[in-house]
């Protein structure tokens, strides 16, 4: 199983997203799960 965690997903740029997409397309023999979270400011929480 492959677990992808993206913390502060608001900072995920095009290059990072391309890498995650590349891996997701090629992982065919295992299950894959992902979770993301916004940073505190985007969620309305003080930093």
C-alpha positions, 0 to 999 in steps of 0.5 A: 500500500502506498500512502500519500500525505500532502500537508499544506496542500495550498503550497502544492505546485505544478511540479509536485502535482506532476510527480504525484500524478506520475506515481499514481498512474504507475502504481498498479500493483498496490493500493494507493490512498491519499489525504490532504489538508490546507494550512491553518490560515486557509482553514480559518485557524490562526498560525 
